[in-house]
Amino acid sequence: MRTVLIVGNWKMNKTSSEAAIFVRELSQRLPVTSTSIEFVIAPPFTALESVRHVLGPGSPIQLGAQDMFWEDHGAYTGEVSAPMLKDLGCRYVILGHSERRTLFGEQSDSIQKKIRAALKHELRPILCIGESLAQRDNGSTDDVLTKQLHESLSDLTGEQMTGVTVAYEPIWAIGTGKSATAEQAVAAHRTIRRVLAGAASPAIADCMRILYGGSVTPQNIESLLASDQIDGALIGGACLQVESFATIAKIATASRPIGV
């Protein structure tokens, strides 16, 4: 059984001091974890150090980053490398988020290089893919997801692919308050797993986690996790309030009892 993964993407929110206060309170509210679920938070780069300090070495909450560059070092003003993130205690890194694609022009070839760099340094990439509302309306969702997967994961070995988590984030549902229905999300996840099976093997596809992201809330997380196709959530706005994130965590924990 795949371990459920709940990731909070803070985006450009919270100063270093605000982050420390938030994480201290959140740590007290999270349910006791088990091998059936993982929690990750991805603060801005400026807050990674303060969050790591608050979490400490024994925290059930793992640290993630929101992006990274594909080179280890060099003349890349404003960029952050995988070794830098590792040194700060990061275990995960979000790559290819639709906001990076649409606002900053990221393309699948650069995302692929980032994935390779993350894996090289034993960071666990979370690859974001998803369609626009126009693409969904014209029936090309499956084609868009297939193209993004092939371009972002091309030439990775099966072993490398097992280190990647895929996050299905329909662009039309991100920050809009309009979430995909459970049926829409499950259908997209089945498409993704089918593409992964063709690119690697059914066994590899079966062990890869696929998350849903896009206006995830305490009100819809239970219906999303009711399907064994959905292995967790990449959460935006709802992770910025302790109460809502803690509620999502409790519901997610209950959805995958120990040993199930």
Beta strands, then each sheet from edge to edge (+ up, - down):
strand 1: 4-9
strand 2: 37-42
strand 3: 61-65
strand 4: 90-95
strand 5: 124-129
strand 6: 165-168
strand 7: 210-213
strand 8: 232-235
sheet 1: 1+ 2+ 3+ 4+ 5+ 6+ 7+ 8+ 1+
end
